């Protein structure tokens, strides 16, 4: 992808550059860099071309008595996808005090646009070369994913942007990597992150926590939560460790917490084995109010205030749809939200005996008649904006039920398990999902997906009332 350089430039201070041995330059037009942005149709400046990250090792120091100040030391392990004279990382704000590539100070470092950290290594990197970039930085987190809690603690959660608020990253879900977090805080505070906990050590009035996510993770799914947590530990039915962390003031509901093994066992029966080596929840309270109600942070979803069975089913479904199998780009949001919301209906069908045809589906069809905008958002490539979630939840879960009735349970659930098996710990796109359903079912679904996933009007009757849904057709239309 050709590099695209923005005219607006922000640089580190001269004093900082001299102290760190960094030369700030205007980068030559003749260079052959990795460029800013991976070309996402909706967020073209997100991520960076030219390399693939394999692991993040993020080390931070945070003192709640000095809120809004973070000291960071992050090492990014990567593989060059092309010869690189320079490359980009995404990082918002902070004073960058040093950058090294394979242990050698970078020849030049500059800031561009809202979040581009442009690095010129001392020696060009050859295609397929493995390299490491170490960035030291400090200052006030300014990105949209950083949320300060009422007592001075902090939490990171946000979509599509969160990682760049606290560490340098290739910030696009198409570049997944394993993750190590080492966080030092004053004694009495606790840090919770993704994956499994490592050793906790103390000294000189501080405690250092370590967390390891050993499966590839999209950057927006990474998290850190710092508070005076109440921590509950348990296990899933197969022995997978569970960590629940509750902020002071958050709702602790042991009965709901005890549902988690049942929820995950249920989801595994529909989608295949649980994909991660740990599970649980981070439940925060008293933040600045700008974060999402809940987010599918990998292996340990984040909830605001408390959680209940519906939110637990939704966010844990994302561990399969969105986390293990991540989006290729942000046009593919239905691959996460449509499935997470439909799983809630599957849960009630299983646990409460709900008839999804006459209950869920019929009520949604009736609701759509009262809302002229119900059908106007495409499910594939819906655009940007918070209002899209509602469309993916409602229209998206209806589409999946109609698809289930079109191809039958065997092909529908067989497709979901095959999807997870084929793309586990990787990325995939909505067009790939359409192709897989056709392969598994043996049916031509061009018209169905054209009406539901790509259309902006009410689907034709044969697609709106397929299979057993035909009995709901007020005009008596039959399936297909």
HELIX and SHEET records of a PDB file:
HELIX    1   1 UNK A   14  UNK A   20  1                                   7    
HELIX    2   2 UNK A   64  UNK A   66  5                                   3    
HELIX    3   3 UNK A  163  UNK A  165  5                                   3    
HELIX    4   4 UNK A  219  UNK A  221  5                                   3    
HELIX    5   5 UNK A  254  UNK A  257  1                                   4    
HELIX    6   6 UNK A  260  UNK A  271  1                                  12    
HELIX    7   7 UNK A  309  UNK A  317  1                                   9    
HELIX    8   8 UNK A  330  UNK A  332  5                                   3    
HELIX    9   9 UNK A  334  UNK A  352  1                                  19    
HELIX   10  10 UNK A  357  UNK A  361  3                                   5    
HELIX   11  11 UNK A  362  UNK A  369  1                                   8    
HELIX   12  12 UNK A  388  UNK A  407  1                                  20    
HELIX   13  13 UNK A  409  UNK A  423  1                                  15    
HELIX   14  14 UNK A  430  UNK A  441  1                                  12    
HELIX   15  15 UNK A  446  UNK A  452  1                                   7    
HELIX   16  16 UNK A  461  UNK A  464  1                                   4    
HELIX   17  17 UNK A  467  UNK A  472  5                                   6    
SHEET    1   A 4 UNK A   9  UNK A  10  0                                        
SHEET    2   A 4 UNK A 108  UNK A 112 -1                                        
SHEET    3   A 4 UNK A 116  UNK A 120 -1                                        
SHEET    4   A 4 UNK A  87  UNK A  90 -1                                        
SHEET    1   B 8 UNK A 104  UNK A 105  0                                        
SHEET    2   B 8 UNK A  95  UNK A 101 -1                                        
SHEET    3   B 8 UNK A 130  UNK A 139 -1                                        
SHEET    4   B 8 UNK A  70  UNK A  80 -1                                        
SHEET    5   B 8 UNK A  51  UNK A  62 -1                                        
SHEET    6   B 8 UNK A 177  UNK A 186  1                                        
SHEET    7   B 8 UNK A 206  UNK A 217 -1                                        
SHEET    8   B 8 UNK A 196  UNK A 197 -1                                        
SHEET    1   C 8 UNK A 104  UNK A 105  0                                        
SHEET    2   C 8 UNK A  95  UNK A 101 -1                                        
SHEET    3   C 8 UNK A 130  UNK A 139 -1                                        
SHEET    4   C 8 UNK A  70  UNK A  80 -1                                        
SHEET    5   C 8 UNK A  51  UNK A  62 -1                                        
SHEET    6   C 8 UNK A 177  UNK A 186  1                                        
SHEET    7   C 8 UNK A 206  UNK A 217 -1                                        
SHEET    8   C 8 UNK A 201  UNK A 203 -1                                        
SHEET    1   D 4 UNK A 146  UNK A 148  0                                        
SHEET    2   D 4 UNK A 154  UNK A 156 -1                                        
SHEET    3   D 4 UNK A 224  UNK A 227 -1                                        
SHEET    4   D 4 UNK A 190  UNK A 193 -1                                        
SHEET    1   E 5 UNK A 230  UNK A 235  0                                        
SHEET    2   E 5 UNK A 241  UNK A 246 -1                                        
SHEET    3   E 5 UNK A 278  UNK A 284  1                                        
SHEET    4   E 5 UNK A 301  UNK A 304  1                                        
SHEET    5   E 5 UNK A 294  UNK A 295 -1                                        
SHEET    1   F 2 UNK A 325  UNK A 327  0                                        
SHEET    2   F 2 UNK A 426  UNK A 428  1                                        
END                                                                             
